[in-house]
Amino acid sequence: MENIRSNARAVAFAAAFAAVSACSGQGAGTEEREMAQAGQPLNPLTTAGRLAAVPLASALGDEEAARAQFNAAHADLMRSMKVAVARRPIDRESARTVARQVPGVRSVVWVDRHNLLALVDGSQFRDQQTIDGICRQLEPLGDTLAVVVHLQDATARTGDDLETINRNCQLRPGDVALAQTRRQLDVIDPAIRARHKAVNAAAPDADASQRRADEAMRVLESSTPEM
């Protein structure tokens, strides 16, 4: 009778483990591995499979497997809540080294422990694809949910071209991780620049006003100390 119960537990554990593996393995084998994403709803099938596997593994005496399934379920929950894993910090120097390997990236500097600023060689590299490339390079180093990547065109000549774009590696543009504050790295607030352009564009000679506005912006930016 004991053997029957043991076999039943083994079969149930195998079924739960198979369900978890099937869900977590979706998308595997594609040419480009999907990036980690946070803030998504929990997959109920995956969560149920993990939670069922914990007591089953314990009953079979496999505490390591039980602990692994519990930790995986906990990690899924934290990611859905947009909570970065503090025990997986990204080494800053390693991050700077790998980020510079992304095409178009000229230099990289950490503004603080969460915000990474990359200067790129031209406006064609100031886009979300470059941010994706940097985040992919950072993923093996730790939890990228703690990192917001900012891009600025190092070849910019106007105030508009100098405007930075940014995004948390695992979230949509404009979204931030829990307890993470938004950081604005533009020398001049984009809202102020937009109002300035609107006022000058409404002048009788819009072209001349725009030229004066651009010249004033260049003088202002050249006289503003760098970060």
C-alpha positions as CSV (number, residue, x, y, z in Angstrom):
1,M,0.0,0.0,0.0
2,E,2.8,2.4,0.9
3,N,4.4,1.7,-2.5
4,I,1.2,2.5,-4.2
5,R,0.9,5.9,-2.4
6,S,4.5,6.6,-3.2
7,N,4.0,5.9,-6.9
8,A,0.8,8.1,-6.9
9,R,2.8,11.0,-5.3
10,A,5.5,10.5,-7.9
11,V,3.0,10.6,-10.8
12,A,1.3,13.7,-9.4
13,F,4.6,15.4,-8.9
14,A,5.7,14.5,-12.5
15,A,2.4,15.9,-13.8
16,A,2.8,19.2,-11.9
17,F,6.4,19.5,-13.0
18,A,5.4,18.8,-16.6
19,A,2.7,21.6,-16.5
20,V,5.2,24.1,-15.1
21,S,7.8,23.1,-17.7
22,A,5.4,23.3,-20.6
23,C,4.4,26.9,-19.6
24,S,7.8,28.1,-18.8
25,G,9.2,26.6,-22.0
26,Q,6.8,28.4,-24.3
27,G,8.8,30.4,-26.9
28,A,12.0,28.4,-26.3
29,G,14.0,27.6,-29.3
30,T,13.3,30.9,-31.1
31,E,16.2,32.6,-32.7
32,E,16.2,35.5,-30.3
33,R,15.4,35.0,-26.6
34,E,12.5,37.1,-25.4
35,M,13.5,39.8,-22.9
36,A,12.4,39.7,-19.3
37,Q,9.1,41.6,-18.8
38,A,7.6,42.8,-15.5
39,G,4.2,44.1,-14.6
40,Q,2.4,41.3,-16.4
41,P,-0.4,39.3,-14.7
42,L,0.5,35.9,-13.3
43,N,-0.1,32.9,-15.5
44,P,-2.6,30.9,-13.4
45,L,-1.6,27.5,-14.8
46,T,2.1,28.1,-14.1
47,T,1.4,29.4,-10.6
48,A,-0.9,26.5,-9.8
49,G,1.7,24.0,-11.1
50,R,4.5,25.6,-9.0
51,L,2.4,25.7,-5.8
52,A,1.3,22.1,-6.3
53,A,4.8,20.9,-6.9
54,V,6.1,22.3,-3.6
55,P,4.3,19.9,-1.2
56,L,4.6,17.1,-3.6
57,A,8.4,17.5,-3.8
58,S,8.5,17.8,0.0
59,A,6.5,14.6,0.4
60,L,9.0,12.8,-1.9
61,G,11.9,14.1,0.2
62,D,13.2,16.4,-2.5
63,E,13.6,19.6,-0.5
64,E,15.8,21.2,-3.1
65,A,13.1,20.9,-5.8
66,A,10.4,22.2,-3.4
67,R,12.6,25.2,-2.5
68,A,13.2,25.8,-6.2
69,Q,9.5,25.7,-7.1
70,F,8.6,28.1,-4.2
71,N,11.4,30.5,-5.2
72,A,10.2,30.5,-8.8
73,A,6.6,31.2,-7.7
74,H,7.8,34.0,-5.4
75,A,9.9,35.5,-8.2
76,D,6.9,35.4,-10.6
77,L,4.8,37.3,-8.0
78,M,7.5,39.9,-7.4
79,R,8.0,40.5,-11.1
80,S,4.2,40.9,-11.7
81,M,4.3,43.6,-8.9
82,K,7.3,45.3,-10.6
83,V,9.6,44.7,-7.6
84,A,13.3,44.4,-8.5
85,V,15.3,41.6,-6.9
86,A,17.6,43.3,-4.5
87,R,19.9,40.2,-4.2
88,R,20.6,40.3,-7.9
89,P,22.2,43.8,-8.4
90,I,24.0,44.6,-11.6
91,D,27.7,45.3,-11.4
92,R,28.2,48.9,-12.7
93,E,31.5,48.5,-14.4
94,S,30.5,45.2,-16.1
95,A,27.3,46.9,-17.3
96,R,29.3,49.8,-18.8
97,T,31.6,47.4,-20.6
98,V,28.8,45.3,-22.2
99,A,26.6,48.2,-23.0
100,R,29.3,49.8,-25.1
101,Q,29.2,46.7,-27.3
102,V,25.8,47.7,-28.6
103,P,26.0,49.2,-32.1
104,G,25.9,53.0,-32.1
105,V,26.8,53.4,-28.4
106,R,29.7,55.7,-27.9
107,S,30.0,56.0,-24.1
108,V,28.1,54.9,-21.0
109,V,27.8,56.4,-17.5
110,W,25.8,55.6,-14.4
111,V,23.9,58.7,-13.2
112,D,22.9,56.8,-10.0
113,R,22.3,53.2,-9.0
114,H,19.2,52.9,-11.2
115,N,19.7,55.2,-14.2
116,L,22.2,54.4,-17.0
117,L,23.0,57.1,-19.5
118,A,24.3,56.1,-23.0
119,L,25.5,58.6,-25.6
120,V,24.9,57.3,-29.1
121,D,26.5,58.3,-32.5
122,G,23.5,59.8,-34.3
123,S,19.8,60.1,-34.0
124,Q,19.3,56.8,-35.9
125,F,20.6,55.0,-32.7
126,R,18.4,57.1,-30.3
127,D,15.5,54.6,-30.3
128,Q,13.9,51.8,-28.4
129,Q,15.9,49.2,-30.4
130,T,19.1,50.5,-28.9
131,I,17.6,50.4,-25.4
132,D,16.6,46.8,-26.1
133,G,20.1,46.0,-27.2
134,I,21.6,47.4,-24.0
135,C,19.0,45.7,-21.8
136,R,19.8,42.3,-23.5
137,Q,23.5,42.8,-22.7
138,L,22.7,43.6,-19.0
139,E,20.3,40.6,-18.4
140,P,23.1,38.0,-17.6
141,L,24.5,40.4,-15.0
142,G,21.5,40.7,-12.8
143,D,17.9,41.9,-12.5
144,T,17.3,44.6,-15.2
145,L,14.0,45.6,-13.6
146,A,16.2,47.9,-11.4
147,V,17.7,49.7,-14.5
148,V,16.4,52.6,-16.5
149,V,18.3,53.2,-19.7
150,H,18.5,56.8,-21.0
151,L,19.8,57.6,-24.6
152,Q,21.1,60.9,-25.8
153,D,22.5,61.7,-29.2
154,A,26.2,62.8,-28.9
155,T,26.1,64.4,-32.3
156,A,23.0,66.6,-31.6
157,R,23.1,70.2,-32.8
158,T,19.6,71.4,-31.6
159,G,17.6,71.3,-28.5
160,D,15.2,68.8,-29.9
161,D,18.0,66.5,-31.0
162,L,19.5,66.7,-27.4
163,E,16.3,65.4,-25.9
164,T,16.8,62.0,-24.2
165,I,14.5,59.0,-24.4
166,N,14.4,56.4,-21.6
167,R,12.7,53.2,-20.5
168,N,13.0,50.7,-17.7
169,C,14.4,47.5,-19.2
170,Q,11.4,45.4,-18.3
171,L,8.6,47.9,-18.5
172,R,6.8,50.1,-21.1
173,P,8.0,53.6,-21.8
174,G,6.9,55.9,-18.9
175,D,6.4,53.1,-16.4
176,V,8.7,52.6,-13.4
177,A,9.4,49.8,-11.0
178,L,8.0,49.8,-7.5
179,A,9.8,52.4,-5.3
180,Q,11.7,53.7,-8.3
181,T,11.5,57.5,-9.1
182,R,11.4,59.0,-12.5
183,R,14.6,60.8,-13.4
184,Q,14.7,63.5,-16.0
185,L,18.2,63.9,-17.6
186,D,17.4,66.6,-20.2
187,V,19.3,69.9,-19.6
188,I,16.1,71.8,-20.5
189,D,12.7,70.5,-19.6
190,P,10.9,69.3,-22.9
191,A,7.7,71.1,-21.8
192,I,9.6,74.4,-21.6
193,R,11.2,73.8,-25.0
194,A,7.8,73.0,-26.5
195,R,6.2,76.2,-25.2
196,H,9.2,78.2,-26.4
197,K,8.8,76.7,-29.9
198,A,5.0,77.3,-29.9
199,V,5.4,81.0,-29.0
200,N,8.0,81.6,-31.7
201,A,6.1,79.7,-34.3
202,A,3.1,82.0,-33.8
203,A,5.1,85.1,-34.7
204,P,4.5,86.8,-38.1
205,D,7.8,85.5,-39.5
206,A,7.8,82.0,-38.3
207,D,11.0,81.0,-40.1
208,A,13.0,83.9,-38.7
209,S,11.5,83.3,-35.2
210,Q,12.5,79.7,-35.4
211,R,16.1,80.6,-36.4
212,R,16.3,83.0,-33.4
213,A,14.8,80.4,-31.1
214,D,17.3,77.7,-32.3
215,E,20.2,80.1,-31.8
216,A,19.0,81.1,-28.4
217,M,18.7,77.5,-27.5
218,R,22.2,76.7,-28.6
219,V,23.6,79.6,-26.6
220,L,21.7,78.5,-23.5
221,E,22.7,74.9,-23.9
222,S,26.4,75.7,-24.5
223,S,26.4,77.9,-21.3
224,T,24.7,75.2,-19.2
225,P,27.2,73.1,-17.2
226,E,27.2,69.4,-18.1
227,M,26.0,66.8,-15.6
